[in-house]
Amino acid sequence: MRIVVTIARLLLGLMFVVFGLNGFLLFLPPPPHIPGNAGAFSGAMMNSHYVYLTAGVQALGGALLLADQYVPLALVMLAAVIVNILTFHITMWPQMLIPFPILVTILWFIVAWPLREHFAPLFARKVEV
């Protein structure tokens, strides 16, 4: 199981580093046509430069996974990105939901499941100060 988790962590890290850096460097060609609201949303992300924030979070989270450092923090950062990716694809471009958004989600759960005790404090109902 440990090998599966390591492979999933490396694949997830590699995907997020590549796609995060692509947000800055644009070395991967964009899809030829992004329909309707998905295209408008993508255009707004690019024109407003909001893509730099999301790409930065992706690249940093992916780099942390690749380096095997601060993995719980990287998983929390990337969880927010993955929720946004899934929401985008479910609501605006469901034809592209398979394979990458689903694959990324599955890889995230494979990496996060053995570390679930590290996330328990996030679910504390009250915190003593």
C-alpha positions in Angstrom: 0.0 0.0 0.0 2.9 2.3 0.8 4.1 2.1 -2.8 0.7 2.9 -4.2 0.5 6.0 -2.0 4.0 7.1 -3.0 3.2 6.7 -6.7 -0.1 8.5 -6.3 1.7 11.4 -4.4 4.3 11.7 -7.1 1.7 11.6 -9.9 -0.5 14.2 -8.2 2.5 16.4 -7.5 3.7 16.1 -11.0 0.3 17.0 -12.5 -0.1 20.0 -10.3 3.5 21.3 -10.9 3.1 21.0 -14.6 -0.4 22.5 -14.8 0.5 25.2 -12.2 3.6 26.2 -14.2 1.6 26.2 -17.3 -0.6 29.0 -15.8 2.5 31.2 -15.8 4.5 30.0 -18.8 1.7 28.8 -21.2 3.7 25.9 -22.7 0.7 23.6 -23.1 -1.8 24.7 -25.9 -5.3 25.6 -24.6 -8.2 23.5 -25.9 -9.3 24.7 -29.4 -12.8 25.6 -28.2 -14.1 26.0 -24.7 -17.9 26.2 -24.9 -20.3 28.7 -23.3 -19.9 29.7 -19.7 -16.7 27.6 -19.4 -15.1 29.7 -22.0 -16.3 32.9 -20.5 -15.0 31.8 -17.1 -11.7 30.7 -18.4 -11.4 34.0 -20.3 -12.2 36.0 -17.1 -9.6 34.0 -15.2 -6.9 34.9 -17.7 -7.9 38.5 -18.3 -8.2 39.3 -14.6 -4.9 37.5 -13.8 -6.7 35.4 -11.2 -5.1 32.4 -12.9 -1.8 33.4 -11.3 -3.1 32.8 -7.8 -4.6 29.4 -8.7 -1.5 28.4 -10.7 0.7 29.4 -7.9 -1.2 27.4 -5.4 -1.1 24.4 -7.8 2.6 24.7 -8.4 3.5 25.1 -4.8 1.2 22.3 -3.6 2.6 20.0 -6.3 6.2 20.9 -5.5 5.5 20.1 -1.8 4.1 16.7 -2.8 7.1 16.0 -5.0 9.5 17.0 -2.3 7.6 14.9 0.3 7.5 17.9 2.6 4.5 19.4 4.4 2.3 16.9 2.7 -0.8 17.5 4.8 -0.5 21.3 4.1 -0.1 20.6 0.4 -3.2 18.3 0.4 -5.3 21.0 2.1 -4.1 23.6 -0.4 -4.8 21.3 -3.3 -8.2 20.2 -1.9 -9.5 23.7 -2.4 -8.2 23.7 -6.0 -9.7 20.3 -6.7 -13.1 21.4 -5.4 -13.0 24.3 -7.8 -11.9 22.1 -10.7 -14.7 19.7 -10.0 -17.2 22.5 -9.6 -16.1 24.1 -12.9 -16.4 20.8 -14.8 -19.7 19.6 -13.2 -21.4 23.0 -13.7 -19.9 24.4 -16.9 -18.1 21.7 -18.8 -19.3 18.2 -17.8 -18.1 16.6 -21.0 -14.5 17.1 -19.8 -15.1 15.7 -16.3 -13.5 12.4 -17.3 -10.6 11.5 -17.1 -8.5 14.2 -15.4 -10.7 15.8 -12.8 -11.9 12.4 -11.6 -8.3 11.0 -11.7 -7.0 13.9 -9.7 -9.7 13.4 -7.1 -9.0 9.7 -6.8 -5.2 10.3 -6.5 -5.9 13.0 -3.8 -7.9 10.5 -1.7 -5.3 7.8 -2.1 -2.6 10.2 -0.8 -4.8 11.7 1.9 -6.4 8.6 3.4 -3.3 7.3 5.2 -2.7 10.8 6.6 -6.3 11.3 7.9 -5.2 11.6 11.5 -3.3 14.7 10.6 -6.5 16.3 9.5 -8.5 15.5 12.6 -7.6 18.9 14.3 -9.2 20.7 11.4 -12.5 19.3 12.5 -12.3 20.5 16.2 -15.7 22.0 17.1 -14.2 24.4 19.6 -10.6 25.5 20.2 -9.3 26.6 23.6 -7.2 29.8 23.3 
